[in-house]
């Protein structure tokens, strides 16, 4: 007799991804990366305002970060919001003052360093 495979879909709570780590482990992880990839950018800086704007989008529970090359040929990060299913928030509904709904484009962040200004 053949048994049917049961499929269990794992539910991921994207809002709970990530956790605090201690300073020693963080330093070790960064050193390991820098030793393995000395040619790559060492740090990126992302301001509080864009993070808060992305997280404030309706249904946003997490940030997703991509390595990228900007229009000046410099390494950067591109970041966007994810909903509870892990989908990128490309658009979301907004109600206008007249009561009609329309779609707003989801925020995508960049400008992860200040040296691109120079």
C-alpha positions, 0 to 999 in steps of 0.5 A, spaced: 500 500 500 502 506 497 502 512 503 501 519 501 506 524 502 503 529 507 505 536 505 506 541 511 507 548 508 512 552 513 509 558 516 515 564 516 513 570 521 517 575 517 516 580 523 521 575 527 527 574 523 533 577 526 535 577 533 540 581 537 547 578 538 553 580 542 559 584 540 564 579 540 560 575 535 559 581 531 566 583 530 568 575 529 563 575 523 565 582 520 572 580 520 571 573 517 567 577 511 572 582 511 578 577 511 574 573 505 572 579 501 577 584 502 575 587 495 568 589 497 565 595 501 566 594 508 560 598 511 554 601 509 550 606 512 542 607 512 538 613 515 533 612 520 528 616 516 528 611 510 527 605 514 521 608 518 518 610 512 519 603 509 516 600 515 510 604 516 507 602 509 501 598 510 502 591 511 510 591 512 513 587 517 520 586 515 526 589 510 529 585 505 536 588 503 540 587 496 547 588 494 547 592 488 551 597 484 549 604 483 549 609 477 556 611 479 559 604 479 559 604 487 557 598 491 550 600 495 544 596 498 537 597 495 532 595 500 524 594 500 519 592 505 516 585 505 509 583 507 507 578 512 507 573 506 514 575 504 512 578 498 516 585 496 511 591 497 510 593 490 504 597 491 499 598 496 492 601 497 490 608 499 484 612 500 483 619 497 480 624 501 474 623 496 473 616 498 476 613 492 482 608 492 488 608 488 495 604 488 501 607 491 508 605 489 512 601 495 518 605 497 525 602 495 531 605 498 538 606 496 543 611 498 546 607 503 553 611 503 555 618 503 560 617 499 556 617 493 555 625 493 562 626 492 
